[in-house]
Amino acid sequence: MSNAQIATFSPTAQRVTTDPCLLPLRVRDLGLKCAETSILHGLDLDLAPRGCTVIMGPNGAGKSMLLKLLHGLIQPTAGRIEWGGKSPTEVTARQAMVFQKPVLLRRSVGANIDFVLKARRKPLTQRDSLLEHVGLLHKARDPARRLSGGEAQRLALARALASEPEVLFLDEATASLDPASVKAIEDIILDASARGIRIILVTHDIGQAKRLADDVVFLQGGRVAEHSAARDFFPNPQSPAARDYLNGRLVF
Ligand SMILES: Nc1ncnc2c1ncn2[C@@H]1O[C@H](COP(=O)(O)OP(=O)(O)OP(=O)(O)O)[C@@H](O)[C@H]1O
């Protein structure tokens, strides 16, 4: 096979999409009830086509549920979500999600990537460049279960990127990792964002939010307490809840 025929994942390449109208995201009067418990109420949200949105807020505010709704993994009980006019379930396959606990197959590191590439009918020749991109090429033959927490999360990210998503959701993806692992993962996220992948992430790490966010959605009690540009939010939060949260006071 000539070099021209070898398809590789190019970390510097801009995304090319045949249908570029997945964004902006429009959420109107979104509500979620589980059994009789109301979890999200009357949420309105507009997200711009590019950049990194960080969702913050105290435990139980509804951050994970909001991500799952946006990704089409669960259905709202009120209101609507539109990705460029499409419902979340119509666009789930054009998005990817990374969870706090990496979801990996009990196979080799390389086979974990192959699985996604095969499922998405993408050339297996992309595997090595994806693994190289996340610093795991030297572990390609190792069992995925032997990876450290940080390595496993980088493999989860490589799996997510293998599907060439237009939107990447991350739910506390660096919780419980050491600073070096956090930095490695943040670098991959920043690179993905620079390539035009829309990032929406949940974190409790205020430092991480400052490093990554273009805009911040602050949730409290299942409502949007504040949504503002990161450059405004961190020095001058408008909502009392966000002000207390950033100042390290207890917020419920
Ligand atoms: N299946 C369920 N049935 C009923 N309530 C649920 C269910 N799943 C989650 N909840 C509740 O929904 C609320 C929001 O949960 P969610 O996981 O979205 O919060 P969060 O903001 O991500 O919190 P954390 O920061 O602790 O991860 C919580 O009060 C939680 O107990």
The ligand as a Gaussian input file, in Angstrom:
#p B3LYP/6-31G(d) Opt

LIG

0 1
 N      -32.318000       7.221000      38.288000
 C      -32.558000       8.223000      39.146000
 N      -33.730000       8.312000      39.806000
 C      -33.987000       9.309000      40.643000
 N      -33.115000      10.309000      40.900000
 C      -31.928000      10.269000      40.274000
 C      -31.579000       9.238000      39.364000
 N      -30.331000       9.478000      38.895000
 C      -29.927000      10.612000      39.505000
 N      -30.870000      11.086000      40.329000
 C      -30.811000      12.306000      41.120000
 O      -30.724000      13.405000      40.242000
 C      -29.997000      14.452000      40.840000
 C      -28.956000      14.957000      39.858000
 O      -27.991000      13.908000      39.644000
 P      -26.676000      14.173000      38.777000
 O      -25.898000      12.897000      38.783000
 O      -27.029000      14.756000      37.479000
 O      -25.948000      15.292000      39.666000
 P      -24.508000      15.941000      39.458000
 O      -24.692000      17.411000      39.448000
 O      -23.824000      15.332000      38.284000
 O      -23.816000      15.517000      40.823000
 P      -22.300000      15.087000      41.169000
 O      -21.495000      16.334000      41.153000
 O      -22.419000      14.530000      42.540000
 O      -21.870000      14.045000      40.178000
 C      -29.409000      13.884000      42.121000
 O      -30.180000      14.340000      43.206000
 C      -29.561000      12.401000      41.960000
 O      -29.738000      11.754000      43.196000

